Amino acid sequence: MIASRPENSVLRALLREAMWSGDALASAVNALGAESGLTLRYRRPSVAQWLGGSMPRAEVRELVAEAFSRRLGRKIVPADVGMGASKDHGASDCESKQTFPISPLYRLAILDDIPTRAEGRGRGLMLGPALPTKLSKHHVTAVRDMVTLMSRADQTTGAGTTRQAFTSYLETTVLPWLKLSGRPAIRHELLTESAGLAYLGGFLHFDDDLQGPAQHYYQLSASLADEAGDARRLALALRGLSVQAWSLGHYPQAYRLAEAGANSGFRGGPGMGAFLNGQLALCAAAIGERKAALERLALAEWSLSRADTATAPLIGAYNQASLQHHRACLTRHLGDNAGALAALKEASQLRPAHEARSRALILARRAELELELGYLEAACATWQDFLTARRGIRSRRLDRALTTMRASLSPYRNNSGARAVLAASRSLL
């Protein structure tokens, strides 16, 4: 006789506390999986199986715990949802038979453990014995040159063409170098350059909608910057984490990270001041702090007017187009859609030619807002510009914008302009 599995009463109690149905939990798990590049199709029957004692795959247990963590506002681990066992108990993931990648998942709780001050602490990042080869300036130069090369490749052709090269270079070359013995000054330089490389890796994964790995590399960048005592690099990492949290709708966390970044990088010069305060202004608007948002936006504008944008760094560059984009998102949070549209128009016109991906994303957002405001013809014209701007760029953010465009225009397919845009897009998906 086969022993019956015990019912998961802990999960049932959490569902009641969260005021969730089985469908609601399944949808939340699917959405969290998408943040880390997983395509999940769970529905209520799967949740019913979990309630009956079946155990999903290990990665899904983590997603279930994260879903409840976000819903209930406290840290919850798989054991807290009755899924802490190491065995699968005949896992019945009939909705998802894919092989899961070994990849970190995006977790809000991690954001509470990010260093917010560059204190020069060794955080035990590079485990294992030091290698016999000596660290030299050649190692530092190699990492710096690779950051430049990958940044330019990303700007030109998108994260999809660069991400795997980054991962390979970091894992097989840079991390072993960080175990080398050498003079403290050279190690400090290598930590600083490696922090910049990890920040770039965070952005590459963010652009490819792989939010778990993006968070992991931003977190690594922050820890390396902390170990190096580099406040500027730490500010960049905190801002990257803030941008990511904002894009996922986690506004309080995004504000806290943006504020920490501004506090860390306040001595970084006017360009850095504009870069950090623009993000802080946006996050203040997102949490309803209108006065603070407008003050920070004015500070970003003032700082930018005093910055030398001609010599802006590849990582952390900020220009008038960036400012107008922040203004657009900020005014949209504050309920001024007309002002947001005007700022998006200016941002799309001001974007430099080498920032094609950024311009394409702004055009997509502009078209979406134009359609929302009832300007169908203008939206179609803007989306045609978007299709032109995105050619040759591999970016899942652009792919997602393309999918949104097609869904948005589908109800208007009898309109000649919408029909032309949809026809032009068919070769791109």
ZIBELRA-V808295 format. One record per backbone hydrogen bond with DSSP energy under -1.0 kcal/mol. CO is the residue of the C=O (numbers start at 1). NH is the residue of the N-H. E is the energy in kcal/mol with one decimal. If there is no record, write none. Layout:
# ZIBELRA-V808295
CO_NH_E, CO_NH_E
This chain:
# ZIBELRA-V808295
7_9_-1.5, 8_12_-1.7, 9_13_-2.2, 10_14_-2.1, 11_15_-2.3, 12_16_-1.8, 13_17_-2.4, 14_18_-2.9, 15_20_-2.4, 21_25_-2.0, 22_26_-2.4, 23_27_-2.6, 24_28_-2.1, 25_29_-2.4, 26_30_-2.4, 27_31_-2.3, 28_32_-2.2, 29_33_-2.4, 30_34_-1.9, 31_35_-1.1, 33_36_-1.2, 33_38_-2.9, 34_37_-1.6, 35_211_-3.5, 43_46_-1.1, 43_47_-1.3, 44_48_-2.4, 45_49_-1.8, 46_50_-2.0, 47_51_-2.6, 48_52_-1.4, 49_54_-2.4, 50_53_-1.5, 51_8_-2.5, 57_61_-2.0, 58_62_-1.6, 59_63_-1.6, 60_64_-2.7, 61_65_-2.3, 62_66_-2.4, 63_67_-2.6, 64_68_-1.9, 65_69_-2.3, 66_70_-2.3, 67_71_-2.1, 68_72_-2.8, 69_73_-1.4, 77_80_-1.7, 78_81_-1.4, 78_83_-2.8, 79_82_-1.3, 92_94_-2.7, 93_96_-1.3, 101_103_-1.4, 108_111_-1.3, 109_112_-1.5, 110_113_-2.0, 117_119_-1.4, 125_127_-1.1, 136_140_-1.1, 137_141_-2.7, 138_142_-2.2, 139_143_-1.9, 140_144_-2.4, 141_145_-2.7, 142_146_-2.1, 143_147_-2.3, 144_148_-1.9, 145_149_-2.4, 146_150_-2.9, 147_151_-2.4, 148_152_-2.1, 149_153_-2.1, 150_154_-2.5, 151_155_-2.4, 152_156_-1.9, 153_157_-2.9, 154_158_-2.1, 157_394_-3.1, 158_161_-1.3, 159_162_-1.6, 159_163_-2.7, 162_166_-2.2, 163_167_-2.4, 164_168_-2.3, 165_169_-2.4, 166_170_-2.9, 167_171_-2.5, 168_172_-2.5, 169_173_-1.7, 169_174_-2.0, 170_175_-2.7, 173_177_-1.6, 174_178_-1.8, 176_179_-1.6, 177_180_-2.0, 181_135_-3.1, 183_187_-2.3, 184_188_-2.5, 185_189_-1.8, 186_190_-2.5, 187_191_-2.6, 188_192_-2.2, 189_193_-2.7, 190_194_-2.5, 191_195_-2.1, 192_196_-1.7, 193_197_-2.1, 194_198_-2.8, 195_199_-2.1, 196_200_-2.2, 197_201_-2.3, 198_202_-2.3, 199_203_-2.1, 200_204_-2.5, 201_205_-2.1, 202_206_-2.2, 203_207_-2.9, 204_208_-1.1, 205_210_-3.0, 206_209_-1.7, 207_397_-1.7, 210_214_-2.1, 211_215_-2.5, 212_216_-2.2, 213_217_-2.4, 214_218_-2.4, 215_219_-2.6, 216_220_-2.2, 217_221_-2.4, 218_222_-2.4, 219_223_-2.2, 220_224_-2.6, 221_225_-2.5, 222_226_-2.2, 223_227_-2.4, 224_228_-2.1, 225_230_-2.6, 226_120_-2.1, 230_234_-1.9, 231_235_-2.2, 232_236_-1.9, 233_237_-2.1, 234_238_-2.6, 235_239_-2.3, 236_240_-2.5, 237_241_-2.3, 238_242_-1.9, 239_243_-2.9, 240_244_-2.1, 241_245_-2.5, 242_246_-2.8, 243_247_-2.4, 244_248_-1.4, 245_250_-2.9, 246_249_-1.6, 249_251_-1.3, 250_254_-2.2, 251_255_-2.6, 252_256_-2.3, 253_257_-2.3, 254_258_-2.4, 255_259_-2.7, 256_260_-2.2, 257_261_-2.5, 258_262_-2.4, 259_263_-2.2, 260_264_-2.1, 261_265_-2.5, 265_268_-2.0, 269_273_-2.3, 270_274_-2.4, 271_275_-2.1, 272_276_-2.4, 273_277_-2.6, 274_278_-2.1, 276_280_-2.0, 277_281_-2.5, 278_282_-1.8, 279_283_-2.2, 280_284_-2.2, 281_285_-2.0, 282_286_-2.0, 283_287_-1.4, 284_289_-2.9, 285_288_-1.5, 288_290_-1.4, 289_293_-2.4, 290_294_-2.4, 291_295_-2.2, 292_296_-2.5, 293_297_-2.2, 294_298_-2.2, 295_299_-2.0, 296_300_-2.5, 297_301_-2.4, 298_302_-2.6, 299_303_-2.7, 300_304_-2.5, 301_305_-1.8, 303_306_-1.2, 304_307_-1.3, 307_309_-1.2, 308_311_-1.2, 309_312_-1.2, 319_323_-2.3, 320_324_-2.4, 321_325_-2.1, 322_326_-2.4, 323_327_-2.5, 324_328_-2.3, 325_329_-2.3, 326_330_-2.7, 327_331_-2.8, 328_332_-1.8, 329_333_-1.9, 330_334_-1.6, 331_336_-2.9, 332_335_-1.4, 335_337_-1.0, 336_340_-2.0, 337_341_-2.4, 338_342_-2.1, 339_343_-2.1, 340_344_-2.3, 341_345_-2.3, 342_346_-1.9, 343_347_-2.7, 344_348_-2.5, 345_349_-1.4, 346_350_-1.9, 347_351_-1.3, 352_355_-1.8, 355_359_-2.3, 356_360_-2.6, 357_361_-2.5, 358_362_-2.2, 359_363_-2.6, 360_364_-2.2, 361_365_-2.2, 362_366_-2.7, 363_367_-2.6, 364_368_-2.3, 365_369_-2.1, 366_370_-2.6, 367_371_-2.6, 368_372_-2.1, 369_373_-2.0, 370_375_-3.0, 371_374_-1.5, 374_376_-1.2, 375_379_-2.4, 376_380_-2.5, 377_381_-2.1, 378_382_-2.4, 379_383_-2.7, 380_384_-1.9, 381_385_-1.7, 382_386_-2.2, 383_387_-2.4, 384_388_-1.7, 385_389_-2.6, 386_390_-2.0, 390_393_-1.9, 394_160_-2.8, 395_399_-2.0, 396_400_-2.6, 397_401_-2.0, 398_402_-2.1, 399_403_-2.2, 400_404_-2.4, 401_405_-2.2, 402_406_-2.2, 403_407_-2.2, 404_408_-2.6, 405_409_-2.2, 406_410_-1.2, 409_412_-1.8, 410_413_-1.5, 412_415_-2.4, 415_419_-2.7, 416_420_-2.0, 417_421_-2.0, 418_422_-2.6, 419_423_-2.2, 420_424_-2.2, 421_425_-1.5, 425_428_-2.1
